[in-house]
Amino acid sequence: MNLAHAGCVVVLLALSSSCRLAEGPFHEQYAKFRSVSVGMTEKQVREKLGEPTFVHQKGVRPDTYCVPGWACERREVQHRLLIYRGVEPIAYVFFNSNGSVEHVFVGGS
């Protein structure tokens, strides 16, 4: 392993550790929300995460669906949006018209 490669490994480990520290005791919930990936079906998401806190359909505006006090990525709802709110993290799962996940945003309060 060369010195540059070793430095990259150290930086990646430090970043990973700082993310875990920022997530604190909610690391497992963040990891669960982040386990949702593009291409999954709504059924797969619901099996993994359970029933969503909120459900929105195409056309809803970000100022309507962003949960006050929580991180939010403002984007157009193409077909359907499921929002999962944990004790700390929140997940916005966007679906396309084919019924598969097109984007996932996970953030904190």
N, C-alpha and C positions, 0 to 999 in steps of 0.2 A: 504494500500500500504506500503510495507516495504521500508527501506532506500535504499537498493540496486536497487530495481525497480524504485524508484523515481530518483535515480542518472542516470539510463539508459535513462529515459524519458528526463531528462535535457540534456544529451549528444546528444540524437537524435534530439531534438529541436535545439540545437546549431549547429549541422552539417547541418540540413535543412536550417537554416538561413544563414550559411556561404556559402552554395551552391547558394542560391538566390542572395547574395551579389556579388559573383564571376560572376554570369550571368548578373548582373546589369539590364539595361532596356530591355535585350533580354530574360528575364525569360519566357515569353509566347511562344516565338519561340522555346526555348529549350524544354518546356513542350509539345508543339505540335509534335516536332520530336521524343521525348521520348514516345509519345502515340502509336507509331507503335510497334506492338508486334509480337513475334515469332508465326508463324502459319497463319498470315494474308495473303491474296492473293495480287498479284500485283494490281489488280483492286481496292481493298480496300485501299491500300497504296496510289494509285494515287487519289482516291476520297478524302482522308484525307489531303494529302500534295500537290496535284496538279501535274503538269508536272515536272519531275526531271531536274536538271541542266545538268547532264551527265548520260549516260546509257552505260554500258559495258557488254560484253558477257563473257562466260566461257573462261578461258585461259589467260585473261589479267593479267599482272604482277602488284603487288603493286606499283612498282616504276613508272608505267605508270598511274595508276588510282588515286594515292594519290595526292590531290590538293596542290600545293606548298603554304606554309604559313599557312596551316590548319592542325589541329590534324588529325591523320589517324591511323587506326588499320590495320596492314598488315596481310591479310589472303587471302587464295586462293578463287577465284570466282568459285563456283561450277556450277552455271548456269547463273545467271544474277546479275548485281549490278546496283542499282539506287543511284545516289548521289544528295542530296538536299543541296544547299548552301544558307543560309539565310544571313542577314546582318552580323550577328556574328556567330551563330552556323552552323555546317555542319553535315549532317547525311549520313551515308553509310548504305544502306539497301541491304543485301545479300539474294538472293533467291536460293532455292534448285531446283532440276530438276522437282519436283512436282509443281513448281510455287508458293510456299509459303515461307514466310520470315523464314530464318534460323538464322539470326543474324542481330542486329542493333547496330551501333556505332554512338554516338553523341558526338561531341567535338567542341572546339572553335578555334579561330585563334591564 
